[in-house]
């Protein structure tokens, strides 16, 4: 049995709203220790991963391992119908394991229940980078205010939502986006006197091309935290992370794009094929036993 208390506008709701146009299904794994959510876009170019320990949910109940596929749009539409003062609970019962119930209780104790069928989709599990992988395979990281990050992402997306570049050295961080009618260029300098707000840490310079529209989508979620951290690699997906709650975190991955001006025609074709599977460097595999009840510990990468 699973009971997940929610509040309209809480981090879980924010994530659902942000990935509404990214994926149709959120793959959720719940255990006694907390909740893991994973959503992948249809082209496998972007992944969002959410970890919520049980202590971050007041009243969280899960007495066994549960793996389910939640229809994102149905869930978001139901939450939008609720009032800000309603108490919301997401439930998966033992009697009818094929459905989820979203229950709303008003301050006057009036109730509204929405019931959805769980999505019977192939559940893919991605082996996401742990701390050791990030230290060994990623050449640079940047910590910055989440408000600034969202402003930059919105700016880049407005100019060109297909092609952008992030470049980082030990002295500065630059963003670039190329649009049909113009380009935008943003530069941040490392400030030695205050590294708590903006900090660059690189072993070697990194330049990474990406699709700005994915970062603009994810940036809405990162305002839940005061800071975001970017991890950059020449050969692996861009990762953006923020902390939420006491021990929770959100991680978003975006596959690198090809930089056309530096590619020959044959190289370009091969690189475009590789682009689709770049996120797959995190080694996806099929969970053949999804939705079976079994004990498993929830681990935080």
For each residue, the residues with C-beta under 8 A, 3 or more apart:
1: 61 62 63 64 91 92 93 94
2: 30 61 62 66 90 91 92
3: 59 60 61 62 89 90 91
4: 12 30 35 57 60 62 89 90 91
5: 57 58 59 60 87 88 89 90
6: 10 12 13 79 88 89 90
7: 10 13 88
8: 13 79 82 83 84 86 88
9: 13 14 84
10: 6 7 13 14
11: 14 15 50 52 221 224 244 245 248 250
12: 4 6 15 16 37 50 52
13: 6 7 8 9 10 16 17 76 79
14: 9 10 11 17 18 220 221 224
15: 11 12 18 19 37 48 50 221 250
16: 12 13 19 20 26 72 75 76 79
17: 13 14 20 76 220
18: 14 15 22 48 217 218 220 221
19: 15 16 22 23 26 39 48 72 217
20: 16 17 72 73 76
21: 217
22: 18 19 39 41 46 48 214 217
23: 19 26 39 40 41 42 72
24: 42 71 72 73 119
25: 39 69 70 71 72 119 121
26: 16 19 23 37 38 39 69 70 72 75
27: 37 38 39 67 68 69 70 123 124
28: 35 36 37 38 67 68 69 70
29: 35 36 37 38 65 66 67 298
30: 2 4 34 35 36 62 65 66 67 68
31: 34 62 64 65 66 295 296 297 298
32: 54 62 63 64
33: 53 54 297 298
34: 30 31 51 52 53 54 55 56 57 60 298
35: 4 28 29 30 50 51 52 54 57 60 62 298
36: 28 29 30 49 50 51 52 298
37: 12 15 26 27 28 29 48 49 50 51 52
38: 26 27 28 29 47 48 49 50 125 126
39: 19 22 23 25 26 27 47 48 72
40: 23 44 46 47 124 126 279
41: 22 23 44 45 46 47 214
42: 23 24
43: 46 276
44: 40 41 255 276 277 279 280
45: 41 211 214 254 255 275 276 278 279
46: 22 40 41 43 214 217 218 252 253 254 255 279
47: 38 39 40 41 126 128 237 252 253 279 282
48: 15 18 19 22 37 38 39 218 221 250 251 252 253
49: 36 37 38 126 128 250 251 252 253
50: 11 12 15 35 36 37 38 248 249 250
51: 34 35 36 37 248 249 250 298 300 301
52: 11 12 34 35 36 37 56 57 244 245 248
53: 33 34 56 245 246 247 248 298 300
54: 32 33 34 35 57 60 62
55: 34 246 247
56: 34 52 53 244 245 246 247 248
57: 4 5 34 35 52 54 60
58: 5
59: 3 5 89
60: 3 4 5 34 35 54 57
61: 1 2 3
62: 1 2 3 4 30 31 32 35 54 66
63: 1 32
64: 1 31 32 293 294 295
65: 29 30 31 293 294 295 296
66: 2 29 30 31 62 92 291 293
67: 27 28 29 30 123 287 290 291 292
68: 27 28 30 92 100 118 119 291
69: 25 26 27 28 118 119 120 121 123
70: 25 26 27 28 75 100 116 118 119
71: 24 25 74 75 116 117 119
72: 16 19 20 23 24 25 26 39 75 76
73: 20 24 76 77
74: 71 77 78 114 116
75: 16 26 70 71 72 78 79 102 116
76: 13 16 17 20 72 73 79 80
77: 73 74 80 81
78: 74 75 81 82 102 114 116
79: 6 8 13 16 75 76 82 88 102
80: 76 77
81: 77 78 112
82: 8 78 79 86 88 104 112
83: 8 86 104 106
84: 8 9
85: 106 107
86: 8 82 83 104 105 106
87: 5 104 105
88: 5 6 7 8 79 82 102 103 104
89: 3 4 5 6 59 102 103 105
90: 2 3 4 5 6 100 101 102 103
91: 1 2 3 4 100 101 102 103
92: 1 2 66 68 97 99 100 101 118
93: 1 96 97 101
94: 1 97
95:
96: 93 99
97: 92 93 94 118 291
98: 117 118
99: 92 96 115 116 117 118
100: 68 70 90 91 92 115 116 118
101: 90 91 92 93 113 114 115 116
102: 75 78 79 88 89 90 91 113 114 115 116
103: 88 89 90 91 111 112 113 114
104: 82 83 86 87 88 111 112 113 114
105: 86 87 89 109 110 111
106: 83 85 86 109 110 111
107: 85
108:
109: 105 106
110: 105 106
111: 103 104 105 106
112: 81 82 103 104
113: 101 102 103 104
114: 74 78 101 102 103 104
115: 99 100 101 102
116: 70 71 74 75 78 99 100 101 102
117: 71 98 99
118: 68 69 70 92 97 98 99 100 291
119: 24 25 68 69 70 71
120: 69
121: 25 69
122: 286
123: 27 67 69 286 287 290
124: 27 40 284 285 286 287
125: 38 284 285 286 287
126: 38 40 47 49 279 282 283 284
127: 282 283 284 285
128: 47 49 251 253 282 301
129: 133 134 137 138 231 236 239 282 301
130: 133 134 301
131: 134 135 301
132: 135 136
133: 129 130 136 137 138
134: 129 130 131 137 138 141 231 239
135: 131 132 138
136: 132 133
137: 129 133 134 233 235 236
138: 129 133 134 135 141 231 232 233 236 239
139: 202 203 204 205 206 232 233 234
140: 168 200 201 202 203 204 205 206 231 232
141: 134 138 200 201 202 229 230 231 232
142: 168 173 198 199 200 201 229 230 232
143: 198 199 227 228 229 230
144: 148 149 173 188 197 198 199 227 228 230
145: 148 149 197 198 226 227 228
146: 149 150 219 222 223 224 225 226 227 228 242
147: 150 151 223
148: 144 145 151 152
149: 144 145 146 152 153 219 222 228 230 240
150: 146 147 153 154 219 220 222 223
151: 147 148 154 155
152: 148 149 155 156 175 186
153: 149 150 156 157 212 215 216 218 219
154: 150 151 157 158 216 219
155: 151 152 158 159 177 184 186
156: 152 153 159 160 164 175 176 177 184 186 212 215 216
157: 153 154 160 161 177 212 213 215 216
158: 154 155 184
159: 155 156 177 178 179 182 183 184
160: 156 157 163 164 177 178 179 180 183 184 212
161: 157 211 212 213 216
162: 211 212 213
163: 160 177 178 209 211 212 257 260
164: 156 160 175 176 177 178 209 210 211 212 215
165: 174 175 176 177 207 208 209 210 259
166: 173 174 175 206 207 208 210 230 232 238
167: 173 174 176 205 206 207 208
168: 140 142 172 173 174 200 202 205 206 232
169: 172 200 202 205
170: 190 200 202 205
171: 189 190 200
172: 168 169 187 188 189 190 200
173: 142 144 166 167 168 187 188 200
174: 165 166 167 168 185 186 187 188
175: 152 156 164 165 166 184 185 186 187
176: 156 164 165 167 183 184 185 186
177: 155 156 157 159 160 163 164 165 183 184 212
178: 159 160 163 164 183
179: 159 160 182 183 184
180: 160
181:
182: 159 179
183: 159 160 176 177 178 179
184: 155 156 158 159 160 175 176 177 179
185: 174 175 176
186: 152 155 156 174 175 176
187: 172 173 174 175
188: 144 172 173 174 198
189: 171 172
190: 170 171 172 195 198 199 200
191: 194 195 197 198
192: 195
193:
194: 191 197 198
195: 190 191 192 198 199
196: 199
197: 144 145 191 194
198: 142 143 144 145 188 190 191 194 195
199: 142 143 144 190 195 196
200: 140 141 142 168 169 170 171 172 173 190
201: 140 141 142
202: 139 140 141 168 169 170 205 206
203: 139 140
204: 139 140
205: 139 140 167 168 169 170 202
206: 139 140 166 167 168 202 232 233 234
207: 165 166 167 234
208: 165 166 167 232 233 234 238 256
209: 163 164 165 256 257 258 259
210: 164 165 166 214 215 238 254 255 256 257
211: 45 161 162 163 164 214 215 254 257
212: 153 156 157 160 161 162 163 164 177 215 216
213: 157 161 162 216 217
214: 22 41 45 46 210 211 217 218 252 254
215: 153 156 157 164 210 211 212 218 219 238 240 252 254
216: 153 154 156 157 161 212 213 219
217: 18 19 21 22 46 213 214 220
218: 18 46 48 153 214 215 221 222 240 252 254
219: 146 149 150 153 154 215 216 222 223
220: 14 17 18 150 217 223
221: 11 14 15 18 48 218 224 242 250 252
222: 146 149 150 218 219 225 228 240 242 250
223: 146 147 150 219 220
224: 11 14 146 221 242 244 250
225: 146 222 228 242 243 244 250
226: 145 146
227: 143 144 145 146 242 243
228: 143 144 145 146 149 222 225 240 241 242
229: 141 142 143 240 241 242
230: 141 142 143 144 149 166 238 239 240
231: 129 134 138 140 141 238 239 240 241
232: 138 139 140 141 142 166 168 206 208 238
233: 137 138 139 206 208 236 237 238
234: 139 206 207 208
235: 137 281
236: 129 137 138 233 239 278 281
237: 47 233 253 254 255 256 278 279 281 282
238: 166 208 210 215 230 231 232 233 253 254 256
239: 129 134 138 230 231 236 251 252 253
240: 149 215 218 222 228 229 230 231 251 252 254
241: 228 229 231 249 250 251 252
242: 146 221 222 224 225 227 228 229 249 250
243: 225 227 248 249
244: 11 52 56 224 225 248 249 250
245: 11 52 53 56 248
246: 53 55 56
247: 53 55 56 300
248: 11 50 51 52 53 56 243 244 245
249: 50 51 241 242 243 244 300
250: 11 15 48 49 50 51 221 222 224 225 241 242 244
251: 48 49 128 239 240 241 301
252: 46 47 48 49 214 215 218 221 239 240 241
253: 46 47 48 49 128 237 238 239 279 282
254: 45 46 210 211 214 215 218 237 238 240 279
255: 44 45 46 210 237 275 276 278 279
256: 208 209 210 237 238 275 278
257: 163 209 210 211 275
258: 209 263 268 271 272 275
259: 165 209 262 263
260: 163 263 268
261:
262: 259
263: 258 259 260 267 268 271
264: 267 268
265: 268 269
266: 269 270
267: 263 264 270 271
268: 258 260 263 264 265 271 272
269: 265 266 272 273
270: 266 267 273 274
271: 258 263 267 268 274 275
272: 258 268 269 275 276
273: 269 270 276 277
274: 270 271 277 278
275: 45 255 256 257 258 271 272 278
276: 43 44 45 255 272 273
277: 44 273 274 280 281
278: 45 236 237 255 256 274 275 281
279: 40 44 45 46 47 126 237 253 254 255 282
280: 44 277 283 284
281: 235 236 237 277 278
282: 47 126 127 128 129 237 253 279
283: 126 127 280
284: 124 125 126 127 280
285: 124 125 127
286: 122 123 124 125
287: 67 123 124 125 290
288:
289: 292 294
290: 67 123 287
291: 66 67 68 97 118
292: 67 289
293: 64 65 66
294: 64 65 289
295: 31 64 65
296: 31 65
297: 31 33
298: 29 31 33 34 35 36 51 53
299:
300: 51 53 247 249
301: 51 128 129 130 131 251
